[in-house]
Amino acid sequence: MLQDKRKDLDAEKRKLLLERLLREVGRDNPDLYYRSTSDIAQLIFNHVESAAMLHPEERALVKGLSPRDIAVLLSLH
């Protein structure tokens, strides 16, 4: 039961982190609204890999996520 709560908490934190990263990427890409989810996911992935200032806990939340994983998570929210 405690593990389920931890997974739910991590999922919520990941969702908030992806929303923040989306805003960060959106500042540099004003046409983001017109791009496909897969393009946006790739931009977020590249941002995390190169320039994002993330705490170690935040980096652990997105570690191992592929652009496809990010696209799926974005489409769920």
C-alpha positions in Angstrom: 0.0 0.0 0.0 2.8 2.4 0.8 4.5 1.6 -2.5 1.2 2.4 -4.3 1.1 5.8 -2.6 4.8 6.4 -3.5 4.1 5.6 -7.2 1.1 7.9 -7.2 3.2 10.7 -5.7 6.0 10.2 -8.2 3.5 10.2 -11.0 2.0 13.5 -9.8 5.5 15.0 -9.4 6.4 13.8 -12.9 3.3 15.4 -14.3 4.1 18.8 -12.6 7.7 18.6 -13.8 6.7 17.9 -17.4 4.3 20.9 -17.3 7.1 23.1 -16.0 9.5 21.8 -18.7 6.8 22.4 -21.3 6.5 26.1 -20.2 10.3 26.4 -20.4 10.5 25.0 -23.9 7.5 27.1 -24.9 9.3 30.3 -24.1 11.9 29.5 -26.8 9.3 28.1 -29.3 6.4 30.4 -29.7 4.9 28.1 -32.4 4.7 25.2 -29.9 0.9 25.2 -30.0 1.0 24.2 -33.7 3.5 21.4 -33.3 2.7 17.7 -32.9 3.0 16.0 -29.5 5.9 13.9 -30.7 7.8 17.1 -31.8 7.1 18.7 -28.4 8.2 15.5 -26.6 11.5 15.6 -28.5 12.0 19.2 -27.6 11.4 18.4 -23.9 13.7 15.4 -24.1 16.5 17.5 -25.7 15.9 20.3 -23.1 16.3 17.8 -20.2 19.4 16.3 -21.8 21.2 19.6 -22.5 20.0 22.6 -20.7 17.5 22.0 -18.0 18.5 22.9 -14.5 17.0 20.0 -12.5 17.4 18.9 -8.9 18.6 15.3 -8.5 15.1 14.3 -7.4 13.6 15.8 -10.5 16.2 14.3 -12.8 15.4 10.9 -11.2 11.7 11.4 -12.2 12.5 11.8 -15.9 15.6 9.5 -16.0 14.9 6.7 -18.5 12.0 8.4 -20.2 12.3 8.3 -24.0 10.7 11.0 -26.2 7.9 8.5 -26.9 7.3 8.1 -23.1 7.1 11.8 -22.8 4.6 12.1 -25.7 2.4 9.5 -24.0 2.5 11.3 -20.7 1.8 14.6 -22.3 -1.2 13.1 -24.2 -2.7 11.8 -20.9 -2.8 15.3 -19.3 
